[in-house]
């Protein structure tokens, strides 16, 4: 077990990082950890946790906190007599490791072993990740402990400087001492060491300027003169006989001011770059352009995005843009501002200390804006303020004042939230672009996120390269990390000890996995956890509560769902989370990066809020899908489909929570709403997997009032793709359960989806009971009304008098065009086009086909779009237009996916075979028909009479085309085998269908040398077609007529043709059976 108190609280066990929720629980942990192994009395704990405002019943309240702490640290907290004890060894708590390392370093330094002392101080200081005992409340006990620890840390910094100075390495600590002096401007022992370090590094003029700056500060702010320790440091400079001479560097330009100009080259520079700069080339140009257009530019973004690096690269590449140079001011070491501790003086000191490298101010410092104005006046320069988020109010105060006073000044800041000054130009530093999940190796290599990963991976393993073999794993790693540069760099470094596939798998435990041993890394960037914790600790309680709740979202959230889950009063807090870079907003939707979401989710669990927030989230998306499901049946289908796509992950998470929680009603209702979206999208695996899980939860009995939803759970998987016509047998009902459930659902407050009512009506129609279907054709629901008219039209189209279907199909098209969804409207148009092609020829149907295709949304599943293109191709094939058919078939083939349901692939192969045959490529046609035979369809119910005709129309037309190809390939007997089943089906249902089968038999008769028999068949089928109003002559009928005429001559053909035309309907079947 490891406990960290030197920064945001960290608890880590062998199972990985843990979370300690709530300031009071963390306060209890801090109090016990400071006295690890010793009993801490209850009175001291109460004083340390609640301060001057203890609750009634402090004993019970403390027991509750202890119980919560035991959950986070199993087996480590126990009560003992009049108090509690934390049973951890000192080495398991960073405070004690720090103290022991400092004491060891102090002893070694006193013994003259400076080198080893430096190592001890480095070890001690590396344990610090931020302010000690952070977010533990404001009790005097903890505040005093935090002050003691801060004092010990500063002593360690000073002792380390002494040790390095004794080794002749004072120059190594100048930058560190400068940052510490800026953060603690009144600590004279620190200032004295900075003065000595500058002098020892051969920079005496800077040392004197530092002394004078500190002296001015002390006099202005405290009204005191420098103490002896600081004066002694100055005296040593003047008396030193070994001080190296400084170069005589001329100022850049003359000035009429009284101050003395110092070397511009000595200005504090950006942090030295130790690694290559990858993936942000365009951003450097973008920041430069922003600085040309605005005087204040803020690089904003979450921790670990590379804001500081982008600032340093921009400055390094374009320093010549500012005549008087660039000054880089690090603010990270400053203490966090609070209402009772304003940071303006500290920020002012940090800037002034940096600027004294240019000028030596002689004025007494009272107002920092006045002081800085005098130092910067007349200079055309860039001031870079790095890491402003924890002192943002003070930074804003000073910058606003300076920009108004100094027209030549430009300021570049880095911050996790905007500075908030008029005229500020925000430059968001976003995640690096990611490769798509299906990207090939070339596209993966082009991704900036992957390029960064490869660059850092090569540093860890020199021979590491991108390849076809590992590109998917690399893509998965950078996508999992949201393209966050810090996370990518930490992950790449892990390749020293983990194989790439293992790294990809273990990123679910990213906070434990992603750490660095790099000594120069700042504390907040040494672990991914620390990077997020730095931002988290700057949140108010309201912001932290909203962030915890927001973590329940899977993916993105819109404004309505964000306020539903985070609370109706969350307008300001969500906006603040966006401003502080914990939530992204693209103008429409909010998103929390996965790394931040993982941290916030742990906080949500630690706070004991996870179940309640998950329930709220599920109810939010239950209400959303309650509206979306009927919306998919309206003219707004495309809009609802887009919204469901955007909320796919949230809906899935809501359903999974309901399943995990054993909430049958919510699970059934969510599934019933979502299944129509899944069907439209072709997400059949989602349908099947979720159906099994929901039915396993609720069994055979619908939850009360949810029979309609239960119908969808039980039967929606059996429904066809939307491009297929609805028929009675799509739902098997051998037990009568479907009918019972549907009729029950019609009596409940939540009605069933109208497709179930329509299927029930079509089942009634089999018994010639058309009352329910008639009621459906006049229903108030436009979807039900339009689709019922379409079903009736198809029933009429399959009968002996298909012309009767025309007004019904036209009414269906009109209804669905006005009120219905685009998908149903497209299907109705194709149905009407089928009628016109059959009855009047293709030219009358072309506009309808074009309109049906134009209604296709790219958001529809591939099977939906494939089906419409396939129908369009079949109508063109039926009229012999092979060129247009080929175009549609190519488009359909491009939509085939490996996991698609089998029916579309079978029908596509049949249409492609017919095209090949019509173009004279019978070998290709035979190959495709063989492929079709290898894709059998699931067993379907047997035909159920005339009202079942519509579902066999496609089968009959496909069989005729197949027979024609077999005859052409010299296999007439095989053609007879193909025609037998559709012949018998047609005889049971419709003379019009039998006439279509007859064309195949005519071709077989011709191939077997019986042209007279073929002519009689053609005459009989022509009579049936004319009676039905069919005037079209398709390619196969035209072929049979031409061959019969060639064999018989016109006169004999006419005689045999008329003989066949005189046959009654019941004799046509016998005529076909005579073909052998």
Secondary structure by P-SEA (a helix, b strand, c coil): cbbbccccbbbbccccbbbbccaaaaaaaaaaaaaccccccaaaaaaaacccccccaaaaaaaaaaaaaaaacccccccccccccccccccccaaaaaaaaaaaaaaaaaacaaaaaaaaaaaaaaaccccccccccccaaaaaaaaaaaaaaaaaaaaaaaaaaaaccccccaaaaaaaaaaccccaaaaaaaaaaaaaaccaaaaaaaaaaaaaaaaacccccccaaaaaaaaaaaacccccccccccccccccccccccccccccccccccccccccaaaaaaaaaaaacccbbbbcccccccaaaaaaaaaaacccccccbbbbbbccccccccccccaaaaaaaaaaaaaccccccccccccaaaaaaaaccccbbbbbbcccccaaaaaaaaaaaaaaacccbbbbbbccccccccccccccccccccccccccaaaaaacaaaaaaaaaaaaaccccccccccaaaaaaaaaaacccaaaaaaaaaacccccaaaaaaacccccccccccccccccccccaaaaaaaaaaaccaaaaaaaaaaccccccccaaaaaaaacccaaaaaaaaaaacccccccccccccaaaaaaaaaaaaaaccaaaaaaaaaaaaaaaaaaaaaaaaccaaaaaaaaaaaaaaaaaaaaaaaaaacaaaaaaaaaaaaaaaaaaacaaaaaaaaaaaaaaacccccccccaaaaaaaccccccccccccccccccccccaaaaaaaaaaaaccccccaaaaaaaaaaaaaaccaaaaaaaaacccaaaaaaaaaaaaaaaaaccccccaaaaaaaaaaaaaccccaaaaaaaaaaaaaaaaacccccccaaaaaaaaaaccccccaaaaaaaaaaaaaaaaaacaaaaaaaaaaaaaaacccccccaaaaaaaaaaaaaaaaacaaaaaaaaaaaaaacccccccccccccccccaaaaaaaaaaaaaaaaaaccaaaaaaaaaaaaaaaaaccaaaaaaaaaaaaaaaaaaccaaaaaaaaaaaaaaaaaaccccccaaaaaaaaaaaaaccaaaaaaaaaaaaaccccaaaaaaaacc
